[in-house]
Amino acid sequence: MEPPIPLHTNWTNVPVQQVAEGISRQMIVGQSLMMCRLTFAPNVVTAPHSHPHEQITLVERGSVLYTVGEEQRLGKPGDVFHFPSGAWHGATILDEEVVLVDLFTPLREDFLKG
């Protein structure tokens, strides 16, 4: 069996999917880990939710107000949020475009199916 081949790419080479109105997503998928780069239009709200996947999010650009459990936390560029499996969370995009980079494990099969 041959060893896996490492990937070197740039976000400009990763296809963009329109997920919902005001939300686009790019994905790089490994064997058990995936990275998603999401771009949100101003004032988009993602309903609070939980999922079995562990998630780490880096705020790349813009400001986002997160619901984390019962709390609200402001995320700014450079901030990192860790959402363990089953953690309740949601996001409200403020008055500017926001770019988030999410890491998920295991793979989000729901994302892969479209």
ABEGO torsion letter per residue (X at the ends): XBBBBBBBBBAAABBBBBABBGBBBBBBBBAABBBBBBBBBBGBBBBBBBBABBBBBBBABEBBBBBBEABBBBBBBGBBBBBBBGBBBBBBBBABBBBBBBBBOBBBAAAAAX
